[in-house]
Amino acid sequence: MLVIVKSGPDTAEGNRGVGFARDMAADLILIQNGVYFALADKLDGFCGTAYLLDEDSRLRGIGDEAVGSGLLSVDYDRLVDLIAGADKVVGMM
C-alpha cells in the first residue's frame, strides 16, 4: 500500500495520513506541503519506505541537509512509477 500525503505536519489531515501509513506499515510519499514531514524527527519511528518529491522540497527551501535520514528523493517520473506499481494507493489531503 502507498499513502500520499500533501498536507503539512501542522494539519490534522497530514498527521492522519502519516499515522495511517505508520499503522498500516505502508509506504509514504510526501508531496506539496507534506514535504515538511521530512524535517528531522517528524517521521520518527516510521518503518515503511518514505519518499520525498524533490521538486516540492526544493520549492519550499528544504535542502538535503535538513531532510531526515531514511527518505528517498524522487522525481515526477519515479512518482508515477511508484503509483502505477502499487497494489493500493490512498491519497490524504
N, C-alpha and C positions, 0 to 999 in steps of 0.2 A: 504494500500500500504506500502511496505517496501523498503527502499532505502539503499543500501550497498555502503559505501564509503571506499576505500582503499588508497587514496592519502591524503597527509597531508595538513594542512592549508596554507602552502606556495606554493600551486599549484592551477592553475585555475580549474583543474578537481575536486579537493577536495572541493573547495569553491562552485563550481557549484552544486555538489551533495548535500551538506548541504543546500544550497539555495533552490534547487529543493524540498528537503524534507520539508523545512520550508514552502515554498509556497503552497505545496500540502497537508499540515497537515498530512504528512506520518510519519511512524516510521522510525528510523535510526539505522543502525548497523555500528559501526566503527571497521574496521579490518586493519591489516598491519599498514602502516604509518597514516592511518585515525585516529588511537587512539590518536594522538596528539591533535585532536579537543577536547578531554576530559579534557585537562588542563583548569584551571579556566578561565571563561569568553569567551571561544571560541565558545560556543553554547548558548550564552546569548540570551534569547527571543525565544528559540526553544520550541514549545508547544507539540510536539509529544513525544512518548517514545523513548529514546535514549539508545541503548545497546552498550556495550564495550566488545570486545573479550578479556577475561582476560589473555590468554597466550601471545597475541601480546603486550599487555600493559606491562606485566612483562618482556618480551624480550627487550623492549625499555626503561626499567628502570623507568616506570611510576608507582609509588606506589599509594595506596589507598588514601593517604593524599593529593596527587596532583590532583586527579580527581575531577572535578566539581560535585556539588550536582545534584541529579536527574538522574544520569546514573545508569543503571543496568548492572552489570558484568555478562557475560555468558560464558559458556564453549562451545566446539565444538558440543556436543550433543544438547544443547539448541539452538545453532545457526541453526543447521539442522532442528530442530522442528519449529523454527520461519519462516524459508524459506518455508518449506513444508506447513505450515499453512496459509501463506499469500495469499491473492487473487491475488496480483500482486507484482512482485519483479523487481526492477530496480537496476542494478549494475553501479556505477560510478567509472571509473578508476582513 
